[in-house]
């Protein structure tokens, strides 16, 4: 991505929000960092201005204790997002220790010629959703992978395939997978 937010641990400083701008234009934006439960409840929040010169990286802010110290490391995360849509995620522990909810979502599929639009609406927190369309049609291509959604958020994945794909084909394992254990639809 030409513009990137990232949360990094720095020895002696704690968790730091950085913004990297790999474009030829300045990047002015506002950033918000939220500590959230996996159910989407805000535990703490902070805001800062982003102003990154072209081809530069800046330290946006050091996260204070209200953000950097979770109440429950197994079921909370940090989400940094800029007003232009860039996002960064931070998890307080390794995957095997996280208490992910079941991946639950609604799905809708619309087709226009050889383009299928698969809209996923998260009913729970979903981490790193992938739709491996090539398991159905080796010639197919999906527009996005590794999508993380909070409850209530939605995304549309564009899938090109000459085959007539169904929502059931596209939303069941091993075609549709995420880090979370599976629930209905996931």
PyMOL commands that set and color helices and strands:
alter all, ss='L'
color gray80, all
select helices_A, chain A and resi 65-68+95-97+133-135+167-170
alter helices_A, ss='H'
color red, helices_A
select strands_A, chain A and resi 3-10+14-21+27-37+42-52+56-62+76-82+87-91+105-112+115-122+126-131+141-142+147-149+154-160+176-177
alter strands_A, ss='S'
color yellow, strands_A
deselect
rebuild
show_as cartoon
